Structures are given as C-alpha cells and as structure tokens.
Amino acid sequence: MREIDAFAEGREGDLSGLLREVNDWTNTLNGKMNDLARERMEGADADGVVRARVSGAGRLLGLTIDSRGLRELDHVQLAEAVKEAIGAAHAAMGDRLTELMADLPGADALAQAGDDPLAPHIARVLRGG
C-alpha cells in the first residue's frame, strides 16, 4: 500500500496506483466478507439455557433451549435469555470480523494514519494546493 501511504503523509502519489491499491484492497475485503458469510458463530445466555447460532451475515440460524433450564424461567426471563444468547452470537461474529479486518493488507498503516488516510491530501486539494 505504497500509494495510500504517500497520500496519507501528504505527499504526491500516483493516483492510478492508488486506485489499483484500493481496488486490490476492496477485492480482498470482498473475499473475506464472503468467507465470513459462510461461517457460523454461536452464543449462549449466562446460564447456558439458551444457545443461538448465527451466520457470518448475522442471520439467526438456530435457537436451542435446554428443557431442564426452561422450567426455572418465566416468559420474561426466557425472552431475556433468548436476547442474550443472540447478542452473544452476534458479538462472536463481530469478534471474527475484527480478526479478518486485522489481516487486511495495509490495516496497520490505516490504523496509524487515523480515520481517513486521504484526509491530509483532500484538505490540501480543497485549500487549492
């Protein structure tokens, strides 16, 4: 990610090279998102009575309720346990997404550059320089 580094540092860079780098990066990102969509993550409530399984795209695929634990829950507690289990599964999906994003080429340079690596270049262009 040479060109994006140049733009992030406020130096002149090769715009067509930058576009190639961004295109490569988005293709890699697209592949990782497709991989994530095929994965399955699970989560459970604190007591382990309810377990939820979601796809990498966040869709609920399954919900399992332990009948022994169900006896001790009223309908409000059961609803909370279901929400907690689904939330835990979504949190697992978010953790996996974070792992995948950390492996992207140039992720460390982007993190060092701040929110927008092109911000200094765009500010300079807007100032007329």
N, C-alpha and C positions, 0 to 999 in steps of 0.2 A: 504494500500500500504506500508506495513512494509518493505518488502524486497527491494523495489525500493528506499526507504528512506535510508536503510543501504548502498546500493551501491552508492547512491548519496553522502553520507557522507564519502565515502572512507573506510567504514568498510566491513568486510567479511559478506557475507549473504548467504542464501540458494538459490542456482541457480535454483533448481526445483521450489521453492516457488516463485522466481522472475518470472519464465516462466508462472506459474499459474496466478500470478497477471497481467502480460502483456496480457495473453490470456483472462482473465476476462475483462480487460480494452478494448481490441480490440472488444470483443463481445458487450460490452456496446456502444462503439463508432459506431459499425456497425448498431446497433439498432437505435441509434439517427440519423445516416445518412439516414436510411430508412424512419424514421419519417419525416425528413426534406424533402426528395424527394417527399413525398405526400402532403406537404404544398404548398400553393400558396401565392406569395407576389406581391404587386402592387407598382407602382411608377408612377409619373407624371412629366411633364416638369414644369418649374417655373410658367407658365401662366395657367396650368391646361387644355390646349387644347388637349394634347396627354396623354393617360394613357396606361401603359403597365402592363401586368400580366405575371409573370414567375413562373415556377415550382421551387421547392426546389433544383432541379438539375441544375437550370439555364437556362432551355429551355423556349423560348418565347412561351407563350400560347395564348396571345391575345393582340391586339392593338386597342384602341378606339380613334377616332379623333372627336372632337367636331366640327360640321359643321359650327357653328357660328364663332368660333375662327379661323377656317381654312381660312375664307375669308380674314383675315388680314395677312396671311403668304404667302410668295412666296415659291418656291420649295426648296431653300436652307434653309430658316428658318424652313420649315416643316421637312426637314431632320434632322436638329439640334434638333428640339423639340422631334422627334422620338428617336434619340440617347440619349437625356437627360432623357426621360421617361424610356427607357430600362435600362439606367445606374442607375436610382433611384430605379428601381425594383431589380436590382442586388445588390445594396447597402443594401436594406432591407433584401435580402437573406443572405448577409454577416453578418448583424447585428444579424439575427436569428441564424446563425451558431455559432457566438461568444457566444450567450446566451447558446446554447446547450453545447458547449465545456466547459463553466464555471461550468456546473453542473456535469461534469465527476468526478468520484472518483479519488482523488489524484491530481486534477488540481491545487489546491493551493500549494501543495508540489512541483509539477513540476515547477510552476512559480517561486518559491523561489529558486529552485536548478539551475535555468538558462536554457540555451538552451538544454543541454543534461544531464539528471541526472546521466547517467552512465559514463560520461567523466572522472571523477576522477579515477574510478575503471579501466577503459580501459587504461588510462595513466599509472597507476601503473603496470598493466599487461605488457604493452609494455616496461616499464623500467626494467622488469624482477623481479618485487617484488610481 
